[in-house]
Amino acid sequence: MKRYEGMFLFDTAVLRDWPSIEQELRRLLERIGAQLLVAVKFDERKLAYEIRRRKRGTYVLSYFEAAPEKIVDLERDARLSETVLRLLVLRAENLTEERLAELRAHPADVPLAPQAGEGRRHDDEHHEGDRGGRRGRDDYRRDREAPPAGSDADAMVETAER
């Protein structure tokens, strides 16, 4: 048995309260013979894009122990489930007992606050409207229309003018 971290995205239109979400999570994990260590509500938010015509979802962070060959079965069951919109499972090799105890002490139905370093990338590096150094369509059009100075095209123009 290995330790895993699972981030489940549940459909809020089907499962609205924490007990029903936790029951569905336990059902999925029991089907593969996994032992749930801890499950907490990560957040309920608007999705970046629609998934199965849903605009909102509830993220649930879970840690569990399962046989490695059973993870494929869990992913298949999650795809077939009407309540799970997405699932991401990773090995939890760096999970410490202190962090596990901290998560167990946290009320399961209260959303977690992000830890330091878990914030959104653009909050730390970019400002509103900053394109992050990417070039736009107009930049490429300008490059195509005007050849760089000192290029073979300049030499051809000078020769044609003579």
Steps between C-alpha positions, in 0.01 A plus 500: 500500500631842401387843612321723249363852481175541308337822390138434413275751328139429591191634323330745736169462315483134612680506835448816700583408861820361647357168634382394153834597344691306765271200456561494123876532555499211747292291258750554218797417723334190652441362150878476449575389856670827598524636851403868531745687726344845480264698277439874519308748292758698305270756340173556322540729204404599150682291241728656241299325230188287494537129570199290409298823479585589860641837597573433869666220689624393842865401531579235761854418608547146623785279612463125486693174487436261213666236290671662196322275251159616632549868411397431140173353631441810715553729200259290292235507774541878532451547124184290514363677807236766446624696800874520426593752233878454521758306699874537542693236694866543596741305719528665841861410576574825686194495724616531859316376804488859628320619186263204518419580865448866408251403227318262733462780756353733236117491475428295188219719367690831538708592190876493542703819477793467256839456660789733423616435147167351391355831379413572143799562282376828356446647846873481566655575161265696277262789520159542340542538126862383499552261212806341655734579210291319243480648155167593349367450149596857400863441598524203265324688218746788536793258481364344181435831326830671573819296467765566762755769425820377339335192353536359150173675410665840561785406270252393233315834526825697472604297194160550336518877557835526321 
